[in-house]
Amino acid sequence: MGKKKPFKILIVALILFVIFKVLDNYAAKKVAFYLKSEGVSYSDLDISFLSGNLELAEVFYAKDSLTISAENISIKDLSYYKYFSKKEIHLNDFKISNAKIVGILIENEVDTVQIDSTKSKELSLVNIDNISLENIEVAIEKKNNYPLKIQSLYVSLDDFELDLNSSKKIPFTVESITSEINHFETTLSEVQDFSIGKISITNNDLVIDSLFIKPTKTRKEYIYFVEKEQELLNLFTKKIKVSNFSIEEQDSLSLGVDEIVIDETNFDLYLDATVLQHSRKHKNLYSKSLRQLPLKLDVKTLQINNSRLVYEELTKKENKAGILVFNDLEANITNINNSYIKEEKMTVAEIKASFMKDSPLNIKWTFDINNKEDDFRLNGSLFNLKSEDMSSFLLPTMNVKVEGAIHKMYFDIEGNNYISNGKMQMDFEDLKLRILDQEKHKKKVISWLVNLFVKDESGRGLADAEIKEVKRDQTKSFWNYFWLNIESGLKNSLI
């Protein structure tokens, strides 16, 4: 009797082995039939019904203009109990290795992707303990034949849960995420390329290394490839760190960030204003643009370190471009929050830079994003501004040459989307304006008349002036508005 027991166990084991082999074979045929009906091909299929594992080798799938190939796709530990009892898919592991996505991305393909309603009724939830995408390469064309390439993509998601019956814009949750994207590049327009050396995400922290926006055309030709007057950009940022970001969905999407740090940015903007007519489209102030975002935004701190900004504008073909340079640019901006419920209303930006060569510039700028009049206050100071630095922009753009120096300038401006007022104090020395003709010769009579009305305040300390009812040109930027206020103060200080 005792000898028969091991024999019975062996017989049962053999029967179970045969049953599971039959089930493996049946499952393999079912999966193969399904994959074939969906247009998926592969070189090898391995299924273990007992463990709930599936593995595909050399997988290829094509739909319309896109093709997807993968060296290996594997699924581990599918829960049959969850599927048959609750109509839920539970996996321990889903992995795709060494895949390529190639082709042309048709806009309609993205817009029409939806979860089949019949399938969503059959299934209620997809839960995967770990999703792993390893070495995914992307080379596709967007609309207008603009390329988008990713050299390699790695993603690891823990506790991924997708609610198939959810009506939310983001119907899934993730406990933790780790991702790395190496060498992302695309074309933004006929005249601009965009690339990032590396993007790293670890849970709620994001790091971007080596961000570029590069021109694809020269300064002389770019303006003939754009539909409206716009700047040609040339930007490099060494590193961007985003700390403790979160994305949530309640009544609407919301993005919260503790801190964004932008390190070592060189930003050159060049405008050729000699070819196209200036756009009459209204430009929002920053407060309105932030207020109208399609999501709730809460960035506690944005910091810019060790950066450089250069703006050049060509207004006459026969002249060179006027130039403004801001070196050693530092900025600290707090409370970028467009929610109506917040502890602190005011957004505060504190900016420091060396204007042109050695002129220290300090600005404090405050505004309430939710104020529909777009009220703001901007005050600051500028020291040791030399005549050649002033002339570097005024001479090419306005044929005005400045002589003398501004030792100190203080300004305090309050305004809204329509009009602004303020005050200015300035200490200057031997300040003279020379108005030149097209060949840069002095127009002596006009220059004499202008300087006749220039106040001689040299050596008398600070000269006070009012900035009165400066009207905003709503087709131009906030910084043009700021300059109009400074220009008004200068005129009232000098004349």
Beta strands, then each sheet from edge to edge (+ up, - down):
strand 1: 40-41
strand 2: 44-48
strand 3: 53-63
strand 4: 66-76
strand 5: 88-104
strand 6: 125-141
strand 7: 147-163
strand 8: 172-173
strand 9: 176-187
strand 10: 192-202
strand 11: 205-215
strand 12: 232-249
strand 13: 253-272
strand 14: 296-314
strand 15: 322-337
strand 16: 346-355
strand 17: 359-368
strand 18: 376-386
strand 19: 400-415
strand 20: 419-435
strand 21: 463-471
sheet 1: 1+ 3- 2+
sheet 2: 1+ 3- 4+ 5- 6- 7+ 8-
sheet 3: 1+ 3- 4+ 5- 6- 7+ 9- 10+ 11- 12+ 13- 14- 15+ 16- 17+ 18- 19+ 20- 21+
end
